[in-house]
């Protein structure tokens, strides 16, 4: 019985091994090719829009006029009459240098001029009597003129020992202390105007390139310290020197701070403006605009991917651009209102590729 049971088990094991080998030999059915995933793309419907757009850029507040005041001569600062933050009228005395040496120099120059003038007058009298040669007279005249110039220089040096404000404003900073030894042209105080102020902003080169076709229709300033206030602003000036690192251009807007807000130079905020873009003929008709990210380049050609909304496939379409402003580009030709193009994700597409709408 044991031999029979062992033989039966051996036969069963053999049958299993044969069946396994048959299955391995036949092999599992090959897996079907995995379909390529359909790329999600943001779809943009082409539409004509207003030629108005809004910008909002960081701004730094500056005084409309800032002047660093210095003495033209040197000496000990005997008097310092102002403090930081002080409002001053035009002609206010800022400080005085010790005048002793300058008064002595003026007295000497006055005495030399008096003597030279007397010699000149005497020579003129003698010349009229033919008692001296003309060359002597001319020499006395030259000496008189030199003495007069020295007197004027000494008088100006004495006058320059008193420093006055050239315009009404506020003392922004004081750089020296009383009784300090002052050198010529050394900074004494910084004077800034009050009332009118300026906002300095940096605008991109794409906007500056179209400056002749851009008209601000509504500009105002908001301050980080008082964001609820909208302060009307007006374009003042444009610098033609770009920032090499950012390729932006300094632009200034002027405004009058409201009485209720204490606005000081150095404060930060934003400039907000509504800009009207004229077309090539100088008109203001509606324009077809597309996002910057939808426009691609192939050598000298500019194109977008146009979407067939029935088959959800894309095809390349060459377009002609106008110079854009902000984050949109104006299309001159190649697209029609109502068509659909690929926006975000357009750079990864190819001709005939099937896509699906990106769900945001």
Phi, psi and omega in degrees: 000320180295321179295324181292317180296319180295321179295322180295318180295321180297319179295319180296317179297320179297318180298319179296318180295320179296316180298320180295319181294325178296317180295320179295319181297319180293328180074154178284150178298140181295140180289144178291149178303134180284124181294144179293134182296146179275124186285132175281136182223139174287126181264138180234123177275127182286128180214151174280145182220171180296152177274018176257142172211162185252144171233152175216115185229151178299147181224149175241131183277134177228155173289146180292336177214121178235132182224131173269119185266135182223158169278146176275346179234168181252167178153185180276132181280096181285330185222129172235113195258358186232163176230162179298138180086358182281133173282136183226148176271166176296132179091002179294137178286123177274314181192168178226138173270159175300128189258359188304306182297324182288326177291321177298318180296323179293319179297319178295318179295323179294319180294319180294322179291319180300316179295316181293323178294320178296317179296322179293315180298320178296318179295323179296321178294315180295324179295322180294338178260007181058033182267345177224162178284153179299328181297326177292317178301313182296326177295316179296324179295316178298318179297322178296317180295320178296318180295324178294318179297321178295322178295317178298320180295318180294322179294317179296319179300319178294317178298325183286355176283353176247124181255125182237158178284133180279345179204165178290141180178207180229143178283108183283323181203153175239125188257357184226174176235156179299143180074008175285148176279119188255135176264154176303140178070008177285138180297130178253301177219163171247126183250132179235148177288156173244165181092269179288146179217171180228151174244123180261123178233163177245119181250146183290157182296331179297328178281319181295324181298335180251025187303324182291341182255004181250127180236114176291127180254340179203114181233139177207160182250138166239145181255144176298328181280342180214068187295342182282344183270130174254112185255115181303139181228158182225137179302135182244305185202159178231127177277140179268003179259114183277155169285118186298328183282319186255350183055040174244160184241135177291129178231137182247138173240141179255150179204162177251115181298139176291152182297331186282349183239129177273098183260125183239150176304141181099344176294156181243159180186209180220146171259128177245135182212143170262124184245136177254126182257122177276149176279184185297335179268004180083011180270178182236029181292162180295152184230153173272123181236147176228157179294151178304320184292345180275345185264129181236165185230136177229092187066237179271358184264144177245134184212167172229164174263116178270135185258127170277108187288348177277314181264350184055045173242162185244152174220146183285137178225120177285143182227164174244127184259147163269167177290126186271166177225134180075217185260018177230152177243142180270131181263124177272323180202158177110343179227149178240151178300136179100342177287162180244135179233164177276132178258251179298131182097001185294333185288352182255011186264164173218165186304129177079001183294140177271139183228174171224156182292133178286124179273117182265000000 
